[in-house]
Amino acid sequence: MNWRNILIDKVLIVTGPTACGKSEFAIKLAKKFDGEIISADSQQIYKDMYIGTNKIKKIETDGIKHYGLDIKYPNEEYSVQEFKDMARNLISEINSKNKIPIVAGGTGFYIDSILFDMNYGTNKKDKNLRDKLTKDFQMYGNEYMYEKFCEIDPIEAKKYHPNETQRIIRAFETYKLTGKKPSELRKGLKNLNKNINPILFFINYKDRSKLYEKINLRVDQMINDGLENEFDKLVKNYKLSSLSKSLQAIGYKEFFTYKENEISYDELRSEIKKNTRRYAKRQITWMKKYLKYDFSNLIYRDEDMDEKILENMEKIVKETYDLQ
């Protein structure tokens, strides 16, 4: 008997780039192993953001319990530290019910917070400082402030797009409050979380063009489903702007330039597709680092039928956790 399987929490992690089919496989695994799903998506935490985040519909959950969805309003803050605390507590709680927690999502910081014991800096906040930084962004522009941040912490700056103003403001705030660069505070990536026995499935496509095709089709579907109307309601109901963290997500942020008549509707559609493809590429780069760990399994969805892939995943889970 493997005592590690008894004393340490089990957790399956299903990750990969956007549009790779994470939710589908997570639900199938949950049905097979009596699991419950924890979403690891930094945009699906927000209420009333359905189309742009491709949030799973209740009918699609197939009766499987999901956590981490609709837990914040779009005008509220949410940090990696908060996700880490929630997810780790849920992992222990689900294990205590003799069920298997399944983390499904593509937000790299969230996955890291489960796998590794990392320092996420400070939870301290200074409203006056944040208000001043917000005004600086409005006065000097995103590009200028991003360049200033690059001077302070070039390592951390590489992780951000100049338009991700809320993340950059938070990084500035952390630096001002602690006197330390955010990249220095994040050190500790190689310290694995000793309280879990994870199995990670990295779902990808060997032929990148197939993934991009799925992304393009998804964007078309979101626009047809009423993405613009959803954006308008969010801005109106929650008094959001281009500086709001929730609307800096791809699929929403592009509407600001469209509404200001800077781009056409066709250009809007193309911009969302382009930004989503770029995001998927960044996700893949991020997730490749997991492959150096024994608990990781790379799955190319275009190399086999889904049924065969699921069969192999089930075999890995059974062998790792000594399940029948």
C-alpha positions in Angstrom: 0.0 0.0 0.0 1.2 3.5 -0.9 0.8 5.5 2.3 1.4 8.7 0.4 -1.9 8.2 -1.3 -3.6 8.0 2.1 -1.8 10.8 4.0 -1.4 13.4 1.2 -4.3 15.1 -0.7 -5.0 13.9 -4.2 -5.6 16.5 -6.9 -6.0 16.3 -10.7 -5.1 19.3 -12.7 -6.4 19.7 -16.2 -4.7 22.6 -17.9 -3.8 23.9 -21.4 -4.3 26.8 -23.7 -7.7 28.3 -24.3 -10.1 26.3 -26.5 -8.2 23.0 -25.9 -11.1 21.3 -24.2 -10.1 21.4 -20.5 -13.7 21.6 -19.2 -14.9 18.6 -21.3 -12.1 16.3 -20.0 -12.4 17.6 -16.4 -16.2 16.7 -16.3 -15.5 13.2 -17.8 -12.8 12.6 -15.2 -15.1 13.9 -12.4 -17.9 11.5 -13.5 -15.4 8.6 -13.6 -13.8 9.2 -10.2 -16.5 10.9 -8.3 -14.8 14.3 -8.5 -15.6 17.9 -7.9 -14.2 20.7 -10.1 -12.3 23.8 -9.0 -12.1 26.5 -11.7 -8.7 28.0 -12.2 -9.7 30.8 -14.6 -9.1 34.4 -13.5 -12.1 35.7 -15.5 -14.7 33.1 -14.7 -14.7 34.3 -11.1 -16.8 37.3 -12.1 -20.6 37.3 -12.1 -22.4 38.3 -15.3 -19.4 37.6 -17.5 -20.5 34.5 -19.4 -20.0 34.9 -23.1 -16.6 36.5 -23.1 -15.2 34.1 -20.6 -16.8 31.0 -22.2 -18.1 30.1 -18.8 -19.6 26.7 -18.5 -23.4 26.6 -18.5 -25.3 24.8 -15.7 -26.7 22.2 -18.2 -23.1 21.5 -19.4 -21.8 20.7 -15.9 -23.6 17.3 -16.1 -24.5 17.5 -12.4 -20.8 17.9 -11.3 -20.2 20.4 -8.5 -18.1 23.4 -9.6 -16.3 25.9 -7.4 -14.6 29.2 -8.2 -17.3 30.5 -10.6 -19.3 33.7 -10.1 -17.6 34.5 -6.7 -16.9 38.2 -7.4 -18.7 41.1 -9.0 -16.9 42.7 -12.0 -16.0 45.8 -10.0 -14.4 43.9 -7.2 -10.7 42.9 -6.6 -9.5 39.3 -6.5 -5.9 38.2 -5.9 -3.8 35.1 -6.6 -3.4 34.8 -2.8 -7.2 34.7 -2.4 -7.4 32.0 -5.0 -4.6 30.0 -3.4 -6.4 30.1 0.0 -9.7 29.0 -1.5 -8.3 26.3 -3.7 -6.1 24.7 -1.1 -8.9 24.6 1.4 -11.3 23.1 -1.2 -8.7 20.4 -2.1 -8.5 19.3 1.5 -12.3 19.5 2.0 -13.1 17.5 -1.2 -10.5 14.8 -0.2 -12.1 14.6 3.3 -15.3 13.5 1.5 -13.4 10.7 -0.3 -13.9 12.6 -3.6 -11.2 13.7 -6.0 -10.7 17.5 -6.6 -10.1 18.4 -10.2 -8.6 21.8 -10.9 -9.5 22.9 -14.5 -8.3 26.1 -16.0 -5.6 28.0 -17.9 -4.5 30.8 -15.6 -0.9 30.0 -14.9 -0.6 32.0 -11.7 -3.5 30.0 -10.3 -2.1 26.6 -11.2 1.3 27.6 -9.7 -0.3 28.7 -6.4 -1.6 25.1 -6.0 1.6 23.3 -7.1 4.2 25.4 -5.4 4.8 27.2 -2.1 5.4 30.7 -3.4 5.6 34.1 -1.9 2.9 36.3 -3.4 4.2 39.4 -1.9 2.0 41.5 0.3 -1.7 41.6 1.0 -1.3 45.2 2.1 -3.2 47.8 0.1 -3.2 51.5 0.1 -6.2 53.1 -1.5 -4.7 56.6 -1.7 -1.6 55.2 -3.4 -3.7 53.1 -5.8 -5.9 56.2 -6.6 -2.7 58.2 -7.4 -1.3 55.4 -9.6 -4.7 55.2 -11.4 -4.6 59.0 -12.1 -1.0 58.7 -13.3 -2.1 56.1 -15.9 -4.9 58.3 -17.0 -2.6 61.3 -17.3 0.6 59.8 -18.8 -0.9 56.8 -20.6 -0.4 53.0 -20.5 2.8 52.9 -22.6 4.6 55.5 -20.5 3.7 53.8 -17.2 4.6 50.4 -18.5 8.0 51.7 -19.5 8.5 53.1 -16.0 7.6 49.7 -14.6 10.1 48.1 -16.9 12.8 50.2 -15.4 11.9 49.1 -11.9 11.3 45.4 -12.6 12.1 44.2 -16.2 11.6 40.5 -15.2 8.1 41.0 -13.9 7.2 43.5 -16.7 7.7 40.7 -19.3 4.7 39.0 -17.9 2.4 41.9 -18.5 0.9 43.6 -21.6 1.0 47.5 -21.4 -2.8 47.5 -21.3 -3.1 45.3 -18.3 -3.2 48.4 -16.1 -4.7 46.9 -13.0 -2.0 44.3 -12.8 0.7 46.9 -13.3 -0.9 49.2 -10.8 -0.9 46.4 -8.3 2.8 45.7 -9.0 3.7 49.4 -8.6 1.7 49.3 -5.3 3.5 46.2 -4.1 6.9 47.8 -4.9 6.0 51.1 -3.2 4.7 49.4 0.0 7.5 46.8 0.4 10.4 48.4 -1.3 11.0 45.1 -3.1 10.5 44.1 -6.8 7.5 41.9 -7.4 9.7 39.4 -9.2 11.8 39.1 -6.0 8.8 38.5 -3.9 7.6 35.7 -6.2 10.8 33.6 -5.7 10.3 30.1 -4.5 8.8 28.5 -7.6 10.8 25.2 -7.2 9.4 24.6 -3.7 6.7 22.0 -4.4 3.6 21.9 -2.2 4.3 18.9 0.0 0.6 18.6 1.0 -0.6 17.3 -2.3 0.1 14.3 -4.6 -0.9 15.9 -8.0 -1.5 14.5 -11.4 -1.3 17.2 -14.1 -2.7 16.8 -17.6 -1.4 19.4 -20.1 -3.8 19.3 -23.1 -2.4 20.8 -26.3 -2.4 20.4 -30.0 0.7 19.3 -31.9 -0.6 21.1 -35.0 -0.9 24.7 -33.7 -3.1 25.6 -36.7 -5.8 23.3 -35.4 -5.9 25.1 -32.0 -6.0 28.5 -33.8 -8.9 27.3 -35.9 -10.8 26.4 -32.8 -10.0 29.7 -31.3 -11.3 31.6 -34.4 -14.5 29.6 -34.4 -15.0 30.2 -30.7 -14.6 34.0 -31.1 -17.1 34.0 -34.0 -19.6 32.1 -31.8 -19.1 34.5 -28.9 -19.8 37.5 -31.1 -22.9 35.8 -32.5 -24.1 34.9 -29.0 -24.2 38.6 -28.0 -20.7 39.5 -26.7 -21.2 43.2 -27.5 -24.5 43.4 -25.6 -22.8 41.7 -22.6 -20.0 44.2 -22.7 -22.5 47.1 -22.8 -24.4 45.8 -19.8 -21.2 45.3 -17.7 -20.0 48.8 -18.4 -23.4 50.3 -17.5 -24.4 48.1 -14.5 -21.0 48.1 -12.8 -19.7 51.5 -14.0 -16.6 49.9 -15.5 -14.0 51.5 -17.7 -10.9 50.4 -19.6 -9.0 50.5 -16.3 -11.3 48.0 -14.7 -9.4 44.7 -14.2 -12.4 42.5 -15.2 -12.7 44.2 -18.6 -9.0 44.0 -19.4 -9.7 40.4 -20.4 -9.4 39.5 -24.1 -12.8 39.7 -25.7 -13.9 42.7 -23.6 -11.0 45.1 -23.7 -11.1 45.4 -27.5 -14.6 46.9 -27.4 -13.3 50.1 -25.9 -11.4 51.0 -29.0 -14.3 49.9 -31.1 -16.8 52.1 -29.2 -14.5 55.0 -29.6 -14.7 54.5 -33.4 -11.0 53.7 -33.7 -11.6 50.3 -35.3 -14.3 48.8 -37.5 -16.5 45.8 -36.5 -14.4 43.5 -38.7 -11.2 44.8 -37.2 -12.7 44.2 -33.7 -13.4 40.6 -34.6 -9.9 40.2 -36.0 -8.3 41.9 -33.0 -10.1 39.5 -30.5 -9.0 36.5 -32.6 -5.4 37.7 -32.8 -5.1 38.5 -29.1 -6.6 35.2 -28.1 -4.2 33.3 -30.3 -1.3 35.2 -28.7 -2.6 34.5 -25.3 -2.8 30.8 -26.1 0.8 30.9 -27.2 1.8 32.5 -23.9 -0.2 29.9 -22.0 1.6 27.1 -23.8 5.0 28.6 -23.0 4.0 28.9 -19.4 2.7 25.4 -19.1 5.7 23.7 -20.7 7.7 24.3 -17.5 5.4 21.8 -15.7 6.7 19.0 -18.0 9.9 18.7 -16.1 8.0 17.3 -13.1 7.1 13.6 -12.9 3.5 14.4 -12.1 2.9 16.0 -15.5 1.5 14.3 -18.6 1.5 16.0 -22.1 -1.6 15.1 -24.2 -1.9 16.1 -27.8 -5.6 16.2 -28.6 -5.0 15.9 -32.3 -3.0 12.6 -32.0 -5.9 10.4 -30.8 -9.6 10.1 -30.4 -11.0 11.7 -27.2 -12.2 8.3 -26.0 -8.7 6.9 -26.2 -7.2 10.0 -24.5 -9.7 9.7 -21.6 -8.9 6.0 -21.3 -5.2 6.8 -20.9 -5.9 9.5 -18.4 -8.0 7.1 -16.3 -5.2 4.6 -16.4 -2.7 7.1 -15.1 -5.1 8.2 -12.3 -5.8 4.6 -11.2 -2.1 3.6 -11.2 -1.0 6.7 -9.4 -3.6 6.6 -6.7 -4.0 2.8 -6.4 -7.6 2.9 -7.5 -9.7 0.0 -8.8 
